[in-house]
């Protein structure tokens, strides 16, 4: 059987979902934000939860280097 590739319309319909959270570092609270590009909010939430340890590491590295860049994850649809 031949497997069809996922159409580009699914990729085009992907949207950015922002998740804001707080972390403590050296006794102070800091606001953090991660943007996840996904097809739906449910997919973005699942990706956020599945990658939370990595997101936390990246946020802590940003805090240590005083880098206020937003963390961004792009979800690639499986074909």
Protein Blocks (a to p, Z undefined) as FASTA:
>chain_A
ZZddddfklmmmpccddddddddeehiacddddddddfblklmmmmmmmmmmmmmmmmmm
mmmnopabdcdddddddZZ
